[in-house]
Amino acid sequence: MRFRVISLLLALVAAAAGATQLLGTTHVAEAIAEPQSSPLAVAPGPEVRPPKPATQPTSSKLNPDPLNPTGMLIEVSITKQRFTAWNNGRIFMTGLVSTGKAGYDTPVGHYHVIFKSRNAWSAKWGVVMPWALNIHGNYFIHQLTHYPNSSELIGASQLGTRASHGCVRVGVPNAELLYRWAHVGTPVWIH
């Protein structure tokens, strides 16, 4: 009985408003499940309100960095020798890295991408750093390095270990993908 009263009221509201749809994509004809053979008398009682439309639950996933819980984030774990690119709590990509070896420690903390260079040059070490993201002073996140006029990648067998002079080395093809994904201002968290 209650279902018929609610169905009748919903049908009347929809008809009065000239609506062709009720409750999202449910048509009025679909809302009335049982055919009405005779008019119903509605006794006074509590106010009947149509149900609230369903809402999409908000994502509760957050980036692991307490200073940058949403948006884009590049996380570098020195302990795990891994990087993770986050976008609103979802992993965009992850991979092995090489951070600074003893005496050349990679600085920990919160940074951001200052500038990008497809082929940065390290005058100190005499190497090309492809797909470089400058994050702090002379520290970069970049692809494995190589000497000028050489395609031999330096440190490929050392990915996953502390082997750099302080930069964060990333393998092929992850470095290029990370470079293209990140933009100037993207937060970087190294821990």
C-alpha positions in Angstrom: 0.0 0.0 0.0 2.8 2.4 1.0 4.6 1.7 -2.3 1.5 2.5 -4.3 1.0 5.8 -2.5 4.7 6.8 -3.0 4.5 5.7 -6.7 1.3 7.7 -7.2 2.8 10.8 -5.6 6.0 10.5 -7.6 3.9 10.1 -10.8 1.8 13.2 -10.0 4.9 15.3 -9.3 6.5 14.2 -12.5 3.4 14.8 -14.5 2.8 18.3 -13.0 6.4 19.4 -13.7 6.2 18.0 -17.3 9.2 15.9 -16.5 10.1 13.1 -18.8 12.4 11.4 -16.3 12.3 10.7 -12.6 15.2 9.8 -10.3 18.0 10.2 -12.8 17.3 7.9 -15.8 14.3 6.0 -14.5 11.2 6.8 -16.5 7.8 7.5 -14.8 6.4 4.4 -16.3 9.2 2.3 -14.8 8.8 4.0 -11.3 5.2 2.6 -11.1 5.8 -1.1 -10.8 2.2 -2.1 -10.3 -0.7 -1.1 -12.5 -3.3 1.2 -10.8 -6.8 -0.3 -11.2 -8.5 2.4 -9.1 -7.7 5.7 -7.6 -6.3 5.6 -4.1 -7.4 7.8 -1.3 -4.5 9.3 0.5 -5.0 9.5 4.2 -3.4 12.4 6.1 -0.1 11.2 7.6 3.6 11.9 7.7 5.0 14.0 4.8 6.3 11.8 2.0 9.5 13.0 0.4 11.0 11.5 -2.8 14.3 9.7 -2.1 17.5 11.7 -2.5 19.4 11.0 -5.8 22.4 8.8 -5.4 25.7 10.6 -5.1 29.1 9.4 -6.2 31.3 8.7 -3.3 34.4 10.9 -3.1 37.8 9.3 -3.5 39.4 8.8 -0.1 42.8 8.0 -1.7 45.5 10.4 -0.9 49.1 10.8 -1.8 51.4 9.5 0.9 53.1 12.9 1.4 51.4 14.9 4.2 52.4 18.2 2.6 51.0 17.3 -0.8 48.0 14.9 -0.2 46.4 15.7 -3.6 47.4 16.5 -7.1 50.6 15.4 -8.7 53.6 14.2 -6.7 56.9 12.6 -7.4 58.0 10.5 -4.4 61.5 9.1 -4.1 62.2 6.5 -1.5 65.9 6.2 -0.7 65.4 3.1 1.4 63.5 1.3 -1.4 65.5 2.9 -4.2 62.2 3.5 -6.0 60.3 6.4 -7.4 56.5 6.7 -7.6 54.6 9.3 -9.6 51.2 10.0 -7.9 48.2 11.8 -9.2 45.4 12.4 -6.6 46.2 9.2 -4.7 46.6 7.0 -7.7 49.9 5.7 -9.0 50.7 7.0 -12.4 54.0 5.1 -12.6 56.8 3.6 -10.5 60.3 2.2 -11.1 63.8 1.7 -9.8 66.2 4.5 -9.2 69.8 5.0 -8.1 70.2 7.8 -5.5 73.5 9.1 -4.1 76.2 6.8 -2.8 78.0 7.3 0.5 79.6 10.7 0.5 77.3 11.9 -2.2 73.9 11.6 -0.5 70.8 12.7 -2.3 69.2 15.5 -0.2 66.0 14.5 1.6 63.0 16.9 1.9 60.2 18.6 0.0 61.1 20.2 -3.4 59.4 20.9 -6.7 60.4 20.8 -10.3 62.3 24.1 -11.0 63.0 23.6 -14.7 63.1 20.8 -17.3 65.8 20.0 -19.8 65.7 17.2 -22.5 69.5 17.0 -22.4 71.1 18.7 -19.3 74.9 18.9 -19.1 76.8 18.1 -16.0 80.1 20.1 -16.3 81.3 18.7 -13.0 81.0 15.1 -14.2 81.3 15.6 -17.9 78.1 13.7 -18.8 74.8 14.3 -20.5 71.7 13.9 -18.3 68.7 13.1 -20.6 65.1 13.9 -19.5 66.3 16.0 -16.6 64.0 17.6 -13.9 65.9 20.1 -11.8 64.6 19.9 -8.2 67.2 21.6 -6.0 70.5 23.4 -6.7 72.5 21.0 -8.9 70.3 18.0 -8.1 68.2 16.4 -10.8 65.9 13.5 -11.5 67.2 12.2 -14.8 67.7 9.2 -17.1 70.9 7.2 -16.8 73.8 9.4 -18.0 76.1 9.0 -20.9 79.3 10.6 -22.2 79.1 13.0 -25.1 78.9 11.3 -28.5 78.3 8.0 -26.8 75.0 6.0 -26.3 76.4 3.8 -23.6 74.3 4.4 -20.5 76.3 4.8 -17.3 75.0 2.9 -14.2 72.3 0.7 -15.9 73.3 -2.4 -13.9 73.2 -0.3 -10.7 69.6 0.7 -10.8 68.0 -0.1 -7.4 71.3 0.7 -5.5 72.8 3.9 -4.2 75.3 4.7 -7.0 74.9 8.3 -8.2 76.7 11.5 -7.2 73.5 12.8 -5.5 71.0 13.0 -8.4 68.2 10.5 -8.8 68.9 8.3 -11.8 65.9 6.7 -13.6 66.0 4.0 -16.2 64.8 3.9 -19.8 62.0 4.5 -20.7 60.7 5.6 -17.3 62.8 8.8 -17.3 61.2 10.1 -20.5 57.7 9.2 -19.5 58.2 10.9 -16.1 59.7 14.0 -17.8 56.7 14.3 -20.1 54.2 13.8 -17.3 55.7 16.3 -14.8 55.6 20.0 -15.2 57.4 22.9 -13.6 56.1 23.2 -10.1 55.3 19.5 -9.6 56.0 18.6 -6.0 58.9 16.2 -5.2 59.2 14.4 -1.9 62.5 12.6 -1.2 62.7 10.5 2.0 
